[in-house]
Amino acid sequence: MRQILIPSASNHIVDLPELYYGKRVLITVSTLGEKMDMFLKAEEARAFFNSIQVDLSSYKFDREEANER
């Protein structure tokens, strides 16, 4: 689980999913720099495009049809 927060108080609370209850968890806090922001955006884009699965194996491009006006 990765969660990015912008705390509004010095005692911010992080909610954990129930699957973590009763388990040892590691929580790391650090500030994100510009490079990390770009990395996260790229990761989000990759996840989005990986979620789209289209079978194009039988697709045939028709240049004449594409150039029709």
PALOZA-923972 format. One line per field, with one value per atom (N, C-alpha, C, CB): residue in three letters; atom name; x, y, z. Coordinates in Angstrom, 1 decimal. Glycine has a CB too. Example, Ala and Ser with C-alpha at 12.3 -4.5 7.8 and 13.67 -1.06 7.14 Angstrom:
% PALOZA-923972
type <- c(ALA;ALA;ALA;ALA;SER;SER;SER;SER)
atom <- c(N;CA;C;CB;N;CA;C;CB)
u <- c(13.2;12.3;13.2;11.3;12.8;13.7;12.9;14.1)
v <- c(-5.7;-4.5;-3.3;-4.5;-2.2;-1.1;0.0;-0.6)
w <- c(7.8;7.8;7.8;9.0;7.1;7.1;7.9;5.7)
% end
This chain:
% PALOZA-923972
type <- c(MET;MET;MET;MET;ARG;ARG;ARG;ARG;GLN;GLN;GLN;GLN;ILE;ILE;ILE;ILE;LEU;LEU;LEU;LEU;ILE;ILE;ILE;ILE;PRO;PRO;PRO;PRO;SER;SER;SER;SER;ALA;ALA;ALA;ALA;SER;SER;SER;SER;ASN;ASN;ASN;ASN;HIS;HIS;HIS;HIS;ILE;ILE;ILE;ILE;VAL;VAL;VAL;VAL;ASP;ASP;ASP;ASP;LEU;LEU;LEU;LEU;PRO;PRO;PRO;PRO;GLU;GLU;GLU;GLU;LEU;LEU;LEU;LEU;TYR;TYR;TYR;TYR;TYR;TYR;TYR;TYR;GLY;GLY;GLY;GLY;LYS;LYS;LYS;LYS;ARG;ARG;ARG;ARG;VAL;VAL;VAL;VAL;LEU;LEU;LEU;LEU;ILE;ILE;ILE;ILE;THR;THR;THR;THR;VAL;VAL;VAL;VAL;SER;SER;SER;SER;THR;THR;THR;THR;LEU;LEU;LEU;LEU;GLY;GLY;GLY;GLY;GLU;GLU;GLU;GLU;LYS;LYS;LYS;LYS;MET;MET;MET;MET;ASP;ASP;ASP;ASP;MET;MET;MET;MET;PHE;PHE;PHE;PHE;LEU;LEU;LEU;LEU;LYS;LYS;LYS;LYS;ALA;ALA;ALA;ALA;GLU;GLU;GLU;GLU;GLU;GLU;GLU;GLU;ALA;ALA;ALA;ALA;ARG;ARG;ARG;ARG;ALA;ALA;ALA;ALA;PHE;PHE;PHE;PHE;PHE;PHE;PHE;PHE;ASN;ASN;ASN;ASN;SER;SER;SER;SER;ILE;ILE;ILE;ILE;GLN;GLN;GLN;GLN;VAL;VAL;VAL;VAL;ASP;ASP;ASP;ASP;LEU;LEU;LEU;LEU;SER;SER;SER;SER;SER;SER;SER;SER;TYR;TYR;TYR;TYR;LYS;LYS;LYS;LYS;PHE;PHE;PHE;PHE;ASP;ASP;ASP;ASP;ARG;ARG;ARG;ARG;GLU;GLU;GLU;GLU;GLU;GLU;GLU;GLU;ALA;ALA;ALA;ALA;ASN;ASN;ASN;ASN;GLU;GLU;GLU;GLU;ARG;ARG;ARG;ARG)
atom <- c(N;CA;C;CB;N;CA;C;CB;N;CA;C;CB;N;CA;C;CB;N;CA;C;CB;N;CA;C;CB;N;CA;C;CB;N;CA;C;CB;N;CA;C;CB;N;CA;C;CB;N;CA;C;CB;N;CA;C;CB;N;CA;C;CB;N;CA;C;CB;N;CA;C;CB;N;CA;C;CB;N;CA;C;CB;N;CA;C;CB;N;CA;C;CB;N;CA;C;CB;N;CA;C;CB;N;CA;C;CB;N;CA;C;CB;N;CA;C;CB;N;CA;C;CB;N;CA;C;CB;N;CA;C;CB;N;CA;C;CB;N;CA;C;CB;N;CA;C;CB;N;CA;C;CB;N;CA;C;CB;N;CA;C;CB;N;CA;C;CB;N;CA;C;CB;N;CA;C;CB;N;CA;C;CB;N;CA;C;CB;N;CA;C;CB;N;CA;C;CB;N;CA;C;CB;N;CA;C;CB;N;CA;C;CB;N;CA;C;CB;N;CA;C;CB;N;CA;C;CB;N;CA;C;CB;N;CA;C;CB;N;CA;C;CB;N;CA;C;CB;N;CA;C;CB;N;CA;C;CB;N;CA;C;CB;N;CA;C;CB;N;CA;C;CB;N;CA;C;CB;N;CA;C;CB;N;CA;C;CB;N;CA;C;CB;N;CA;C;CB;N;CA;C;CB;N;CA;C;CB;N;CA;C;CB;N;CA;C;CB;N;CA;C;CB;N;CA;C;CB;N;CA;C;CB;N;CA;C;CB;N;CA;C;CB)
u <- c(0.8;0.0;0.9;-1.0;0.6;1.3;0.3;2.2;0.5;-0.4;0.3;-1.4;0.0;0.6;-0.3;1.1;0.1;-0.7;-0.1;-1.0;-0.9;-0.4;-1.1;-0.8;-0.3;-0.9;-1.3;0.1;-2.4;-2.8;-2.6;-4.2;-2.1;-1.8;-0.6;-3.1;-0.1;1.1;0.8;1.8;-0.5;-0.8;-1.8;-1.5;-1.3;-2.1;-2.3;-1.4;-3.5;-3.7;-3.8;-5.1;-3.2;-3.2;-4.1;-1.8;-5.1;-6.0;-5.4;-7.4;-5.4;-4.9;-6.0;-3.8;-5.9;-6.9;-6.9;-6.7;-8.1;-8.2;-7.2;-9.6;-6.7;-5.8;-4.5;-5.5;-4.2;-3.0;-3.2;-2.5;-4.4;-4.7;-4.0;-6.2;-3.3;-2.7;-1.3;-3.5;-0.9;0.4;1.4;0.2;2.7;3.7;3.8;5.1;3.8;3.9;5.0;2.5;5.6;6.6;6.0;7.9;6.1;5.6;6.8;4.5;7.0;8.1;7.6;9.1;8.1;7.6;8.8;7.1;8.5;9.6;8.8;10.6;9.5;8.9;9.2;9.5;8.4;8.5;9.2;7.2;10.2;10.8;10.2;12.3;10.6;10.1;10.3;10.8;11.5;11.7;10.8;13.2;10.5;9.6;8.2;9.6;7.8;6.4;6.3;6.2;7.4;7.4;7.3;8.6;8.1;8.1;6.7;9.1;6.0;4.7;3.7;4.3;3.8;2.9;3.1;3.1;4.4;4.7;4.2;6.2;4.3;3.8;2.3;4.2;1.6;0.1;-0.3;-0.4;0.4;0.1;0.3;1.0;1.4;1.7;0.6;3.1;0.2;-0.9;-2.2;-1.1;-2.5;-3.7;-3.6;-3.9;-2.5;-2.5;-2.3;-1.3;-1.7;-1.7;-3.1;-0.7;-4.0;-5.3;-6.2;-6.0;-5.8;-6.6;-6.0;-6.5;-6.8;-6.4;-7.3;-6.5;-6.7;-7.5;-6.8;-7.6;-7.5;-6.9;-7.0;-7.7;-5.8;-5.8;-5.2;-4.9;-5.1;-4.4;-5.2;-4.4;-6.5;-7.2;-7.5;-8.5;-7.0;-7.2;-6.4;-6.9;-7.1;-6.4;-6.6;-6.9;-5.5;-5.6;-5.9;-4.3;-6.9;-7.3;-7.0;-8.9;-5.9;-5.5;-6.5;-4.1;-7.2;-8.2;-9.3;-8.7;-9.8;-10.9;-10.5;-11.4;-9.3;-8.8;-8.7;-7.5;-8.4;-8.2;-9.5;-7.2;-10.6;-11.9;-12.4;-12.9;-13.0;-13.5;-15.0;-12.9)
v <- c(-1.2;0.0;1.2;0.0;2.1;3.4;4.5;3.6;5.5;6.6;7.8;6.3;8.8;10.1;11.1;10.6;11.8;12.7;14.0;12.1;15.0;16.4;16.7;17.5;16.5;16.7;18.1;16.2;18.3;19.7;20.0;19.9;19.0;19.2;18.4;18.8;18.7;17.9;16.5;18.7;16.2;14.9;14.2;15.0;14.1;13.5;12.0;13.7;11.4;10.0;9.4;9.8;8.2;7.4;6.2;7.0;6.1;4.9;3.7;5.2;2.6;1.4;0.4;0.7;-0.3;-1.3;-2.5;-1.9;-3.1;-4.2;-5.3;-4.8;-5.6;-6.6;-6.4;-6.8;-5.2;-4.9;-5.0;-3.5;-5.1;-5.2;-6.4;-5.2;-6.2;-7.3;-7.7;-8.4;-7.0;-7.3;-6.2;-7.5;-6.6;-5.6;-4.9;-6.2;-3.5;-2.7;-1.7;-2.0;-1.4;-0.4;0.9;-0.9;2.0;3.2;4.2;3.9;4.7;5.6;6.9;5.0;8.0;9.3;10.1;10.0;10.7;11.5;12.5;10.7;13.6;14.5;14.1;16.0;14.4;14.1;15.3;13.7;15.0;16.0;16.0;15.8;16.8;17.0;15.7;18.1;15.0;13.8;12.7;13.4;12.6;11.6;11.8;11.6;13.1;13.4;12.9;14.9;13.2;12.7;11.2;13.2;10.5;9.1;8.5;8.6;9.1;8.6;8.9;9.4;10.0;10.2;9.2;11.7;8.9;7.9;6.5;7.8;6.2;4.9;4.9;4.8;6.0;6.0;5.8;7.3;6.5;6.3;4.9;7.3;4.3;2.9;2.0;2.5;2.2;1.3;1.5;1.7;2.8;3.0;2.3;4.5;2.4;1.8;0.3;2.4;-0.2;-1.7;-2.2;-2.0;-1.4;-1.9;-2.0;-1.0;-1.4;-1.5;-2.6;-0.1;-3.6;-4.8;-4.9;-6.1;-4.6;-4.7;-5.7;-3.3;-6.6;-7.6;-7.1;-9.0;-6.7;-6.2;-7.2;-4.9;-8.4;-9.4;-9.6;-10.7;-9.4;-9.6;-8.3;-10.4;-7.2;-5.9;-5.7;-4.7;-5.3;-5.0;-3.5;-5.9;-2.8;-1.4;-1.2;-0.7;-0.5;-0.2;1.2;-0.5;1.4;2.8;3.5;2.7;2.8;3.5;4.0;2.5;3.2;3.5;4.7;2.4;4.7;5.8;7.1;5.4;7.1;8.3;8.8;8.1;8.0;8.5;9.7;7.3;10.6;11.8;11.9;13.0)
w <- c(0.0;0.0;0.0;1.2;-0.9;-0.9;-0.8;-2.2;0.0;0.2;0.3;1.4;-0.5;-0.4;0.2;-1.8;1.3;2.0;2.1;3.4;2.3;2.6;4.0;1.5;5.1;6.4;6.7;7.5;7.4;7.7;9.2;7.3;9.9;11.4;11.8;12.2;12.9;13.4;13.8;14.5;14.0;14.5;13.5;15.9;12.3;11.2;11.4;9.8;11.1;11.3;10.0;12.1;9.8;8.6;8.9;8.2;8.0;8.2;7.4;7.6;8.1;7.4;7.1;8.4;6.0;5.7;6.8;4.3;6.9;7.9;7.8;7.9;6.5;6.3;7.1;4.9;7.5;8.3;9.8;7.9;10.2;11.7;12.3;11.9;13.4;14.1;13.5;14.2;12.5;11.8;12.1;10.3;12.0;12.1;10.8;12.4;10.8;9.6;9.7;9.3;8.6;8.5;7.9;7.7;8.6;8.0;7.9;9.0;6.7;6.4;6.0;5.3;6.6;6.3;5.7;7.5;4.5;3.9;3.0;3.1;2.6;1.7;0.3;2.0;-0.6;-2.0;-2.8;-2.7;-3.5;-4.3;-5.7;-4.4;-6.6;-7.9;-8.7;-8.6;-8.6;-9.3;-8.9;-9.2;-7.6;-7.1;-7.6;-5.6;-7.7;-8.2;-9.7;-8.1;-10.5;-11.9;-11.9;-12.6;-11.0;-11.0;-10.7;-10.0;-9.7;-9.3;-10.4;-8.1;-11.1;-12.3;-13.4;-12.8;-13.6;-14.7;-14.2;-14.9;-12.9;-12.4;-12.5;-10.9;-12.3;-12.4;-13.9;-11.9;-14.8;-16.2;-16.6;-17.0;-16.2;-16.6;-16.1;-16.0;-14.8;-14.3;-15.1;-12.8;-15.5;-16.2;-17.6;-16.5;-18.3;-19.6;-19.6;-20.4;-18.5;-18.3;-18.0;-17.2;-17.5;-17.2;-18.4;-16.2;-19.5;-20.7;-21.6;-21.5;-21.8;-22.6;-23.8;-21.7;-25.0;-26.2;-27.1;-26.9;-27.7;-28.6;-30.0;-28.5;-30.5;-31.9;-32.9;-31.9;-32.5;-33.3;-34.7;-32.6;-34.7;-35.9;-36.7;-35.7;-36.2;-36.8;-38.1;-35.8;-39.1;-40.4;-40.7;-41.5;-40.9;-41.3;-42.8;-41.0;-43.1;-44.5;-44.8;-44.7;-45.5;-45.9;-46.7;-46.6;-47.6;-48.5;-47.6;-49.5;-46.7;-45.8;-44.9;-45.0;-44.5;-43.6;-44.4;-43.0;-45.6;-46.4;-47.1;-47.5;-47.0;-47.5;-46.8;-47.4;-47.6;-47.0;-47.2;-47.6)
% end
